[in-house]
Amino acid sequence: MAGCIDDLSKSMGALFTSDDDHLKELGLTDAKRAKLREIENYYESVFSWDVKKLTNFKSSLLIDHIDHIQEKYEMHIACYKKDAFDLKRFCLQLIISYELYNRKNYEKSLLEIESMFLYLKSCKFDDSNKQYSEAYKHIAWSTYTYISLTLNRDSEKILENVKPVNGLNQTEKAAICGLKALIFMEYPPKGNDIGLKLAEEARILDSSEIEWIKIWLKAKGRVRRFYDMLKIPDEDEIHAADILCTKTNPRDLIEASDLYINVASSYKQDKEKARKYFKISSDVILKAIRFSENNVHELCSCLMASNRCPIMFQSKEVKNIVEKLTNIKNGQFDLALGQYFFKQEKDYEKAKMYFSRGMAVGNFDCSLNLIKTQCIESSIDEFPFVNQLKMIYDVFPSPKRRLIILLQILYFYFYHEDNPRELMHYLKLYMDQEIEDKIKKQQIIKGSPFFKKPKCYVKYNEFLSNLLKEVKHLIKHPQWTEEEKCIINDTYVRCYKMSRVNLNENEFVDDGQMFLNKKNEDRYNKNPLKNSNNDSWRKKRNVHKNYDGQ
């Protein structure tokens, strides 16, 4: 199910074998460099986890990961209470600081952490989060100290007031694993595999905490869908959703309802089971609505979940939500409203109105849904299908989003308009996207055309096979110049290699060393921070240099 890192202990190798040079450029003393290594090995800072190394994550040349995270952060803080501690917000701010640091923008990285401290100081920890506050402070302060030392500032004494790792209790260790899981999940696809293992560890350490169940459920779903989008959710996922159903937090309830909808949708040949889970989901959504206390963001989530259920399972409460959201200008609300009128009311004019409104404020999903609606309303020959997709392509530089757009254009030139030159142009553009082949392949095998034609029913994984056959045939066509033949042949080779990628080849196997944050046993045993407790919850790192650089 999840991917494998062949020799995890090697892949977690010492950061300073590659980063010592840039630290020397900053003029850091041996003592400060040694302190940085100590933080990496014996504290839980965001710099201790080798996030990018383990996930092999590379930001696209077209869009920076930090911009993507910043956008998510701003959307998140707009949706949730600003006076209550929110783990997702804390996670996203840590990533922003980490990304700024990796770009050697150390001052801004430090400012981000200082902003986090203001948030931690002002926010309220409810009963469930209060027990984890020391763990979160440990991460924040050790990260702050790491950046300060990089800037050659005297900040070693700060760590004297930080609760040491060997002083953390079971629930605090779980909190660190849970936060790590969230951070790794922002570096897909391999980060989802690692996040799942970390979430599992958090649940082992603290089995009753709802937050770790939600993180585990999200990671499990992502991993399942990535490797086998047709697979029915496991019994352990259903059991986790059952636990969430006993709560009153609307966000917990929506998580559960989404899982039940996924289960129901998987039973295409068993209508009785499908009805059973759609009914359960509908009941859970109704409960979420009643506990939302008119919070429009939570009501929007309820509407989004309800839109995925057949109309026979729609609650009467949904119409009240539609009325409450109608006059609020928000791209996500427009998406929910557009989908409601598209799927439930079959009122395509109203659906287009909301999708257009959402598109105007930069909502990608609204842009796509607008074209989908036009395809339902009229023939593909009656509106500029490709030109509209090209316009969206120019607006959204994210490679993952561009794959979705380009795939629809490929469908058009493969199934509708016989134009080999355009087909090859857009296939080359698809293969040129700065994103790994696994994601390119996954997008092709799970996609389907927006438009409907008699010969356009695409079975799972069928389009990629047919596309390769067509390109291989086109190579022999006499119309191409020698230069064009070379380009087509190169595109075919790249596409063929992509088709041979095994989505399961990186299956993540825990070698028992993921959760121990130290570079080797011998040095750890000599370190004053050593304790006799079982630290299997932390990760292990290899060491290639001692603190003195030898």
C-alpha positions in Angstrom: 0.0 0.0 0.0 2.5 2.5 1.0 6.0 3.1 -0.6 9.4 1.7 0.5 12.6 3.6 1.3 15.2 0.9 0.7 17.7 1.6 3.4 15.9 4.1 5.6 18.9 4.6 7.9 21.1 5.5 5.0 18.6 7.8 3.4 18.3 9.7 6.7 22.1 10.3 6.5 23.8 13.3 8.1 22.7 16.7 6.9 26.1 18.2 7.6 28.0 16.1 5.1 26.3 18.4 2.5 25.5 21.5 4.5 28.7 22.2 6.4 30.0 24.4 3.6 27.2 26.9 3.8 27.5 27.1 7.6 31.2 27.8 7.2 30.3 30.6 4.8 28.3 32.1 7.5 31.3 32.3 9.7 30.0 29.9 12.4 32.5 28.7 15.0 33.1 25.0 15.5 31.2 25.3 18.8 28.1 26.7 17.1 28.2 24.1 14.4 28.4 21.4 17.0 25.4 22.9 18.8 23.5 22.8 15.5 24.3 19.1 15.2 23.2 18.5 18.7 19.8 20.1 18.0 19.5 18.0 14.9 20.2 14.8 16.8 18.8 15.3 20.3 16.0 17.7 19.9 12.8 17.6 17.8 13.2 20.7 15.6 11.8 20.8 12.1 15.4 20.6 10.9 15.9 17.2 12.6 13.6 15.2 10.4 15.3 15.3 6.9 11.9 16.1 5.3 13.1 16.9 1.8 15.7 14.2 1.8 13.3 11.4 2.8 10.5 12.5 0.5 12.8 13.3 -2.5 10.6 16.4 -2.8 11.6 19.0 -5.4 9.7 22.2 -5.8 8.7 22.9 -9.4 10.6 25.5 -11.3 7.3 27.2 -12.0 5.8 27.4 -8.6 7.5 27.4 -5.2 6.3 25.0 -2.6 6.5 27.9 -0.1 3.9 29.8 -2.1 1.6 26.8 -2.1 2.0 26.4 1.7 1.5 30.2 2.3 -1.7 30.1 0.3 -3.0 27.1 2.3 -2.0 28.9 5.5 -3.9 32.1 4.6 -7.0 30.1 3.6 -6.8 28.1 6.8 -6.5 31.0 9.2 -9.5 32.6 7.5 -11.6 29.6 8.2 -11.0 28.8 11.8 -11.1 30.5 15.2 -8.0 32.7 15.7 -8.1 32.5 19.5 -7.9 28.7 19.7 -4.8 26.6 19.2 -4.9 24.9 15.8 -2.4 22.2 15.0 -2.7 22.6 11.2 -1.9 26.3 11.5 1.1 25.5 13.7 2.2 22.8 11.1 2.0 25.2 8.1 3.9 28.0 9.9 6.7 25.5 10.7 6.9 24.5 7.1 7.0 28.2 5.9 9.9 28.8 8.3 11.7 25.6 7.1 11.3 26.5 3.5 12.6 30.1 4.1 15.6 28.6 5.9 16.3 26.2 3.0 16.4 29.2 0.7 19.0 30.8 3.0 16.4 33.5 4.0 17.3 33.1 7.6 16.0 36.4 8.9 12.5 35.8 7.5 12.6 32.2 8.7 13.3 33.5 12.2 10.5 36.1 11.9 8.1 33.4 11.0 9.0 31.5 14.2 8.7 34.6 16.3 5.2 35.2 14.8 4.4 31.6 15.8 5.4 32.4 19.4 3.1 35.4 19.5 0.3 33.0 18.3 1.2 30.4 20.9 1.2 33.1 23.6 -2.2 34.5 22.6 -4.1 31.4 21.7 -6.1 29.3 24.1 -5.3 25.6 24.5 -8.4 23.6 25.2 -8.3 20.5 27.4 -7.4 18.2 24.6 -4.5 20.4 23.4 -3.2 21.6 26.8 -1.6 18.2 27.5 0.5 18.5 24.3 1.6 22.1 24.8 5.1 21.2 26.1 5.8 19.1 23.0 4.8 22.0 20.7 6.9 24.4 22.7 9.8 22.0 22.5 9.6 21.9 18.7 9.1 25.7 18.4 12.0 26.6 20.7 14.5 24.1 19.3 13.6 25.3 15.8 14.0 29.0 16.9 17.4 28.2 18.5 18.6 26.4 15.4 17.8 29.4 13.2 19.3 31.9 15.7 22.5 29.9 15.8 22.7 29.9 12.1 22.5 33.7 12.3 25.5 33.6 14.7 23.4 34.8 17.6 23.9 33.5 21.2 20.8 31.5 21.9 22.1 28.3 23.4 20.7 29.1 26.8 17.2 29.1 25.4 17.3 25.3 25.3 17.8 25.1 29.1 14.2 26.1 29.5 12.9 23.5 26.9 11.6 20.3 28.2 14.1 17.7 27.0 13.1 14.8 24.8 13.8 12.3 27.6 11.4 14.2 29.8 8.4 14.0 27.4 5.6 11.7 28.5 3.8 9.3 26.3 1.1 11.7 25.1 3.7 14.4 24.3 5.7 11.9 22.2 2.5 11.1 20.4 2.0 14.8 19.7 5.4 15.1 18.1 4.7 12.1 15.9 1.3 13.5 14.9 2.8 16.9 14.0 5.6 15.2 12.0 2.9 13.2 10.1 1.2 16.4 9.1 4.4 18.0 7.9 5.5 15.0 5.9 2.1 14.9 4.3 2.7 18.3 2.7 5.5 16.7 0.7 3.6 14.1 -1.4 3.5 11.4 -2.6 6.2 9.8 -0.6 5.5 12.1 2.3 2.1 10.6 2.6 3.6 7.1 3.1 5.9 8.4 5.8 3.1 10.4 7.4 1.0 7.3 7.6 3.7 5.5 9.6 4.1 8.5 11.9 0.4 8.7 12.4 0.3 5.0 13.2 3.0 5.6 15.8 1.1 8.5 17.3 -2.0 6.3 17.7 0.1 3.5 19.4 1.4 6.1 21.9 -2.0 7.7 22.5 -4.8 5.6 21.1 -7.7 7.7 22.4 -6.7 11.1 20.8 -9.1 12.0 18.0 -6.5 14.3 16.3 -4.2 11.4 15.7 -7.1 9.3 14.4 -8.0 12.0 11.9 -4.4 12.5 10.7 -4.1 8.7 10.3 -7.4 8.5 8.4 -6.3 11.3 6.0 -2.9 9.7 5.4 -4.4 6.2 5.0 -6.9 7.5 2.4 -4.2 9.4 0.4 -1.9 6.4 0.3 -4.8 4.0 -0.6 -6.0 6.2 -3.5 -2.5 6.9 -4.8 -1.6 3.2 -5.2 -5.1 1.9 -6.0 -7.8 4.4 -6.6 -10.4 1.6 -6.9 -9.7 -0.1 -3.6 -12.4 -0.1 -1.0 -11.5 1.5 2.3 -10.3 -1.0 4.9 -12.2 -2.1 8.0 -9.7 -0.3 10.1 -10.6 3.0 8.3 -14.3 2.3 8.8 -13.6 1.6 12.5 -11.7 5.0 12.8 -14.7 6.8 11.2 -17.0 5.1 13.7 -14.9 6.6 16.5 -15.2 10.1 15.0 -18.9 9.7 14.7 -19.2 9.6 18.5 -17.9 13.2 18.7 -19.7 16.5 18.3 -17.0 18.6 16.5 -18.4 19.2 13.0 -14.9 18.8 11.5 -14.5 15.3 13.0 -18.0 14.4 11.7 -17.3 15.6 8.2 -14.1 13.5 8.2 -16.2 10.4 9.1 -18.9 11.2 6.5 -16.3 11.5 3.7 -15.0 8.0 4.6 -18.5 6.5 4.5 -19.1 8.2 1.1 -15.9 6.6 -0.2 -17.1 3.2 1.0 -20.5 3.7 -0.5 -19.1 4.8 -3.9 -16.8 1.7 -4.0 -19.8 -0.6 -3.9 -21.0 0.0 -7.5 -22.2 -3.6 -7.9 -23.7 -3.9 -4.4 -26.5 -1.4 -4.2 -27.7 -2.5 -0.8 -24.2 -1.8 0.8 -23.9 1.4 -1.1 -27.3 2.6 0.3 -26.3 1.5 3.8 -23.2 3.7 3.8 -24.8 6.7 2.0 -27.5 6.6 4.7 -24.9 6.5 7.5 -23.0 9.4 5.8 -26.2 11.4 5.4 -27.0 11.0 9.1 -23.5 12.0 10.1 -23.7 15.2 7.9 -27.0 16.1 9.5 -25.4 15.8 13.0 -22.5 18.0 11.8 -24.9 20.6 10.6 -26.7 20.7 14.0 -23.4 21.1 15.8 -22.0 23.7 13.5 -23.6 26.6 15.4 -24.1 28.5 12.1 -20.3 28.6 11.4 -20.4 29.3 7.7 -17.1 27.5 7.0 -18.3 24.3 8.7 -21.6 24.6 6.9 -19.8 24.9 3.6 -17.9 21.6 4.5 -21.3 20.0 5.3 -22.6 21.1 1.9 -19.5 19.8 0.1 -20.0 16.4 1.8 -23.7 16.3 1.1 -23.1 17.1 -2.6 -21.3 13.7 -2.9 -24.4 11.8 -1.8 -27.3 10.9 -4.1 -30.2 13.3 -3.9 -32.4 10.7 -2.1 -30.0 11.0 0.9 -30.1 14.8 0.9 -31.2 16.4 4.2 -33.8 19.2 4.2 -31.2 21.2 6.2 -29.1 21.5 3.1 -31.4 24.1 1.5 -31.0 26.3 4.5 -27.2 26.1 4.1 -27.5 27.1 0.5 -29.5 30.2 1.5 -26.9 31.2 4.1 -23.9 30.8 1.8 -25.4 32.5 -1.3 -24.4 36.1 -0.6 -20.9 35.4 0.8 -18.1 36.1 -1.6 -15.7 33.1 -1.2 -14.3 30.9 -3.9 -14.8 27.7 -1.8 -18.4 28.6 -1.0 -19.0 29.2 -4.8 -17.6 25.8 -5.5 -19.9 24.1 -3.0 -23.0 26.1 -4.3 -22.1 25.4 -7.9 -21.8 21.7 -7.2 -25.1 21.7 -5.3 -27.0 23.2 -8.3 -25.1 21.0 -10.8 -25.5 17.6 -9.0 -28.6 17.9 -6.9 -30.8 20.5 -8.6 -29.6 20.0 -12.2 -29.9 23.7 -12.6 -26.9 24.3 -14.9 -27.5 28.0 -15.3 -27.2 28.6 -11.6 -24.3 26.2 -11.4 -22.4 28.2 -14.1 -23.2 31.4 -12.2 -21.5 30.2 -9.1 -18.6 28.5 -10.9 -18.0 31.7 -12.9 -18.0 33.7 -9.6 -15.5 31.3 -8.1 -13.3 31.3 -11.2 -13.2 35.1 -11.0 -11.5 35.0 -7.6 -9.0 32.3 -8.7 -10.6 29.1 -7.6 -9.2 26.3 -9.8 -11.9 23.7 -9.2 -14.6 26.3 -10.1 -12.7 26.9 -13.4 -12.8 23.2 -14.2 -16.4 22.7 -13.1 -17.5 25.6 -15.3 -16.2 23.7 -18.4 -17.7 20.4 -17.2 -21.1 22.1 -16.9 -20.7 23.5 -20.4 -19.9 20.0 -21.7 -23.1 18.7 -20.1 -25.2 21.6 -21.5 -24.0 21.6 -25.1 -21.9 19.8 -27.7 -18.2 20.2 -27.5 -18.3 21.9 -30.9 -20.5 24.7 -29.6 -18.0 26.3 -27.3 -14.2 26.8 -27.4 -13.3 23.8 -25.2 -9.5 23.9 -25.8 -9.2 27.7 -25.7 -10.9 27.8 -22.3 -8.6 25.1 -21.0 -5.5 27.0 -22.3 -6.7 30.1 -20.5 -6.9 28.2 -17.2 -3.5 26.7 -18.0 -2.0 30.2 -18.2 -3.5 31.3 -14.9 -2.5 28.3 -12.8 1.2 27.4 -12.9 1.1 24.5 -10.6 2.3 21.4 -12.5 -0.2 19.1 -10.8 -3.0 21.3 -11.9 -1.6 21.7 -15.4 -1.6 17.9 -15.8 -5.3 17.9 -15.2 -5.8 20.6 -17.9 -3.4 19.0 -20.4 -5.1 15.6 -20.0 -8.4 17.1 -21.0 -6.8 18.6 -24.1 -5.2 15.2 -24.9 -8.6 13.6 -24.7 -10.0 16.2 -27.1 -7.3 15.5 -29.8 -7.4 11.8 -29.3 -11.2 11.2 -29.2 -12.8 14.2 -30.9 -10.5 16.1 -33.3 -8.0 14.2 -35.5 -5.0 16.5 -35.3 -1.7 14.6 -34.8 0.4 17.8 -34.6 -1.7 19.2 -31.7 -1.9 15.9 -30.0 1.9 15.6 -30.0 2.4 19.2 -28.9 0.2 18.7 -25.8 1.6 15.3 -25.0 5.1 16.8 -25.0 3.9 19.6 -22.8 2.4 17.0 -20.5 5.7 15.2 -20.2 7.6 18.5 -19.8 5.8 19.3 -16.5 8.2 19.6 -13.6 6.7 16.8 -11.6 7.7 13.2 -11.1 6.5 10.5 -13.5 4.5 8.7 -10.8 2.1 11.6 -10.5 1.9 12.0 -14.3 1.0 8.3 -14.6 -1.5 8.4 -11.8 -3.3 11.4 -13.3 -3.6 9.7 -16.7 -4.9 6.3 -15.3 -7.5 7.9 -13.0 -8.7 10.7 -15.4 -11.8 10.8 -17.6 -13.0 13.3 -20.2 -15.3 16.1 -19.3 -17.2 15.6 -22.6 -19.2 12.6 -23.7 -19.0 10.8 -27.0 -20.1 7.4 -28.2 -16.5 6.0 -28.4 -15.2 8.0 -25.4 -15.9 5.6 -22.5 -12.4 5.4 -20.9 -11.8 2.3 -18.8 -9.3 2.4 -15.9 -5.7 2.6 -17.4 -7.0 2.2 -20.9 -6.2 5.6 -22.3 -2.5 5.5 -21.5 -2.2 2.2 -23.4 -4.1 3.5 -26.4 -2.2 6.8 -26.4 1.1 4.9 -26.6 -0.1 2.8 -29.5 -1.2 6.0 -31.3 2.1 7.8 -30.8 4.1 4.8 -31.9 1.9 4.7 -35.1 2.4 8.5 -35.7 6.2 8.2 -35.6 6.0 6.4 -38.9 3.8 9.1 -40.6 5.6 10.7 -43.6 4.4 14.2 -42.9 7.0 14.9 -40.2 10.3 16.6 -40.7 13.4 14.9 -39.4 13.5 17.3 -36.4 9.8 16.6 -35.7 10.4 12.9 -35.8 13.2 13.2 -33.2 10.9 15.2 -31.0 8.0 12.7 -31.4 10.3 9.8 -30.8 11.8 11.4 -27.7 8.2 12.1 -26.4 7.2 8.5 -27.0 10.3 7.2 -25.1 9.6 9.5 -22.2 5.9 8.6 -22.2 6.7 4.9 -22.4 9.1 5.1 -19.4 6.4 6.9 -17.5 4.0 4.2 -18.2 6.4 1.6 -16.8 6.7 3.3 -13.5 5.5 1.1 -10.7 3.4 3.1 -8.4 4.2 0.7 -5.6 8.0 0.6 -6.1 8.7 3.0 -3.2 6.6 1.2 -0.8 7.5 2.5 2.6 8.8 -0.2 5.0 9.5 0.8 8.6 12.9 -0.7 9.6 12.3 0.2 13.2 14.5 3.2 13.0 12.2 5.9 11.7 11.3 7.5 15.0 14.6 7.8 16.9 16.3 11.1 16.2 19.9 10.3 16.8 22.8 9.6 14.5 24.2 6.4 16.1 23.7 4.4 19.3 27.2 4.7 20.6 27.3 8.4 20.6 23.8 8.7 21.9 24.7 6.4 24.8 27.5 8.8 25.8 25.3 11.9 25.5 24.1 13.6 28.7 20.6 13.8 27.2 20.4 10.0 27.1 17.7 8.2 29.1 16.8 4.6 29.6 13.3 5.0 28.2 12.2 3.3 25.0 12.8 6.0 22.3 11.6 3.9 19.4 9.0 6.6 18.6 11.8 8.9 17.3 13.9 8.4 14.1 17.5 7.3 13.8 20.1 9.2 11.7 23.4 8.0 10.5 26.5 9.9 11.2 29.5 10.5 8.9 31.2 13.1 11.0 31.7 13.7 14.7 31.0 17.0 16.3 34.6 18.1 15.9 34.2 17.6 12.1 36.4 14.5 12.0 
